[in-house]
Amino acid sequence: MAVKTHTWISLWFLLSAPVIIWDVTYCFMRPRSFAGGDLHWIWKPYELYEKLYGPPHYEQGGGFTNAQSAFNVIETALNIYYLYLAHVQAWSPATLVGFSAALMTLSKTVLYWAQEYFCDYCATGQNDPWTLLTLWVIPNGIWIVIPAFIVYRLGEDLIESLNIAAKVSAPAKKKTTPNEKAKGSKL
């Protein structure tokens, strides 16, 4: 059975990879990526996120940022692997790889939000509502909404594949005649 692909999912995996890699390298290059660091010019927009990613969090030894980045590496590798398996190898189980990658993104991002909730908005609570909405809720919300749709779509594809496989592998039911049914019922 050929792999079922969806252009919008493949585009998401392809276009999100450089964004994730940019984020990962910022986190792993701290403190050199901070304002005043020799590599800061690459990540200048991150000045907006200093409370979460920046020096105070780094100096306190907060490990969540780099732990999340380590998962980003795995997630991005799975995204790229899905693209290879689906579009180059045309391997039908590629759907499971894509589903797993999207579920990982979704789960990690929900954890990211939950962490903020359970620390009483320790990294975002200082923002006014407009800043919070435009610089945190919308950008991070995209990483929940799109992966959720991908999980749903690829989940449906997986269910469809499993149903087809079950029908193909199920033994054919033997039709019995009325006489055979009657003989069988006398036991």
N, C-alpha and C positions, 0 to 999 in steps of 0.2 A: 504494500500500500504506500503510495507516495505521500510525502510530508505535505501538510496543508499549511500554507504560509499566508500571512496578512501583511500587506505593505505597511500599514500604519505601525504595526508592532515592530517590524524590521527597522523602520525609520527611527522609532524611539530607541531601540537598542543601539543603533548606529550613531545617532546624534547625541545620546546621553553619555556615551563613552568618553569623549573628550572633556565634557563638563565634569564628570566624576574624576577623571585622571587629574584635572586641574585642581580640584578640591583635595584629593588625596596627596598630591605633591605639596600643596600648601601646608597641610597638617604634618606631614613627615619631615618637612624642611624647617619647621619651627626650631629655633627662634630666628633663623636667617630670613624667613619669609615675613616676619613682623615689620611694622613701620620702623625705619632706621636700620633694618637688616640689609645686607648687600644684595639679596634677591627679592626684596620687597616690591620692586617695580613690576615683577611678573604678576603679583597678587594684590595690587593697589586697592581694588574694590573691597577686599577683605577688611579694610579699616572699619567698615560699617558693622562688622561682626566681632569686634575686639573682645567684647564681654564673654562671648561664647568660645571663640577660637584663640583669642589673643593672650598677651603676656600674663594678666592676672590668673587666668585659668591654667596656663602652662606652668607658672611659677608655683602654684598651689599643688602641682603634681596631678592634676585631673587627668585621668586616663581615658575618659569616655571618647574624646575627640579622636585619638589615635586608634582606639579599639573599633570605633565606627569606620574609620578609614581603612583598617585592615579588612573589614567586611566589604567595604566598597571595592577593594581589589578583587576579591573573590567574585562578587556580584558582576563586575565589569568583565572579568574573564569568562564567566558563564554567558553573559550577553553576547560577547564576541564568538564564543564557542557555538552558541545557538545559531548565529548568522552563518557560520561556516557549515555546520551540520545541515541546516535547512536549505541553504542556497547553493552550496558547493557540493556537498555529499548527497543532498536530497534524501536524508536518512529520516524515516518517519518518527523514530523516538526523539528527534530533535525537539518536538513539542514539549516533552517532559523537561528538557533542559531549560527551555524558554520559560515554562511555567515556574520552575524552581527559582530561576533568576528573578523573575518578577515578584514572586512571593517573598523572596529574600529582601528585595528593595522595599516592598510594602511593609513587611514586618519591622525592618530596621528603621524606617521613617516613622512608623507609629511609635516605636520604642523611643525615638528621638523626641517626639511630642510628649510622650508619657513622662519621660525624664524631666522635661520642663514643668509639667504639671506637678509632679511629686516633689520637686525641689522648690515649689512655690514661685515658679517663673524666675528662678535665680539668674538666668542669662538674658531673659527678654523683658522682664517686668518693669524695667526702667524706661521703656519706650512709650511714647504717646500712641494712642490707638491707630493713627494713620501710618506711622512708621512701622508699627507692629504688623499691620495688615499688608503693607506694600513690600516690606523687606524680610518678613518672616513667614506669615501665614500663607500668602499667595505662592511665593517661590517654593516653600516646603510642601504646601498642599498639592502642588503639581506632582510631587514625588509620591503622593498617596493616591490621588485620583487616577492617573494614567496607569501605574502598575496594578491598581485594583481592576481596572477594565481589562488589562492584559491577562491577569489571573483568571478573570471570569471567562474571557474568550478562549484562552488556551485550555482552561478547565473543561469547557464544553467540547472542544476538539478532542481532548483526552477521553472523555466519557464516550463520545461517538466512536472513537477508535476501539475502546474496550468493548463496547456493545457489538461492533462488527466482528472483532476477534472472538468474542463469546459465541456468536452465531456460527462462525466458520468452524470453530473447534468443537462445538456441541455434537454429540452423536446423533445421527438421523433417527428419528422416532419411527419405529416399525408400526405400520398400520395393521391393525388386527381386524379380522372379519368377525361378524356377529357370532358365528359358530365357535371361534377361538375364545371369544369373551365368555361365552356360555360354559365352555369346558373349563376355563380357568376359574370360574366362580363356584364350581362344584367342589373344590378342595376345601 
